[in-house]
């Protein structure tokens, strides 16, 4: 610690250079904080997916439906606790840009299976069950459109109704909240019966099955049994854990994880060159000073550690500023983005990963100057003076 | 640890003893002798001026005495220790406790105040912050710069910078002060002040000083002058 003052003062030697380096590192870690948080939020469905839930879709593609009759067949399989279903609706409110997820479901079965994730007041749940055109919406969605219980919400649906119209009317009967931080509350659920009886085509089919297994350890076995049951049928199934299903669903929009990794790799590589060059230049300018330190009795190792500490300090300072700024941006815009990315926040894991990256960046950029400091020959260095 | 040679030296008040010291550098594959068979004793409390033309080996000899370099052959004993047998790491530790260096261009750290510059050698000791401050204040007082403790080198004159450098060399109370052209960058009046200070340190603080200089007037301040030429001591 007694060397800290000296190390810190050395960083103030060229204030503009240090400031620019800190700023560039800050920008890199701002991007890191934002993109990693975004990537995690995008993968949010997978994060809150239960270990004991499976999702079974048509083997050809998610768009191809499954017969409704599959539900009973799956229910009778050993290891299966509960089964329900859902379907894609793909509607929007007033304008195409007002898109959000809507799913027709079986209210009782669905909320039973997701009782660990979603919370709906019992009186609202009862009212919804009694209302054929009723729907429940998540808290984030309610806040986004300022919808309240009792509001009538017309949606333009992907599916035409029997009268040829694509206008679907719903009444908000309840607003549910998430029991976990990353639970999706930007969603609308409504009755499958209303959807199925009203649509022009596809009656008696479902989009996918959601299966709750009795024992999570048996998930793989149950998934294999479901797929085996419908093998060689007109609609073969592909059953996966809910986590895998959520991941592949998210990947339809692009592999956000890969994209962020590529962007961050480019940013960090550039940062490595920028910060590395600064450290090397800063060391070269002070070779005689390091020689004096060694003359005074500072060991080779101490000089090396001091050079390395400078590099790590500058990376840590810039990096922490970047992460703090990212956190500030996310917090300031939390309500605005909650509907699209529920639970979008910088987790402790991201912060810890960021700090490890800072240390690594400091180690790499400071390594060569530090090694030069270790090997510095006093006589040769003083001759340069 | 008992060392008969050391006891003998201490008894005779000999601080520095060089026996058949030679130093040869290599220029490509060619050996270049810089010092040849140097034999020399310097007593405690002596003030020695080392003179000679450029390339005569003065700085090389000073580097050997300061443990910055090792001789190619011969015995080099300082305060009873054969430093020619020390490893690089041992020399580093030895320098911290036994030698104070004063350079022509002061070589202060520009980002540190006079006080912090003087404190640098004490960072290598186990002294507390309070103790270090007390030592630094005493050293600055000794060189007459108490009032400039919080000034940066750029805010000091050349003479004041060299006084800070002297305080830095003194602060750890070393056995030996090694000065490489300490007045080479100063005007006559300031140089005389610095030399007077060194003389005072020698006479009143009993510091052993070895000073490399080109300047005969600087050498006049020493108790004795040694001449080097082509790597050999001239009697």
Interface residues (C-beta under 8 A of the other chain):
Chain A: X2 X3 X5 X6 X9 X10 X12 X13 X288 X289 X292 X293 X294 X295 X296 X297 X298 X299 X300 X378 X379 X382 X385
Chain B: X63 X66 X68 X69 X88 X89 X92 X93 X95 X96 X97 X101 X103 X105 X107 X109 X110 X111 X112 X116 X120 X121 X123 X124 X129 X168
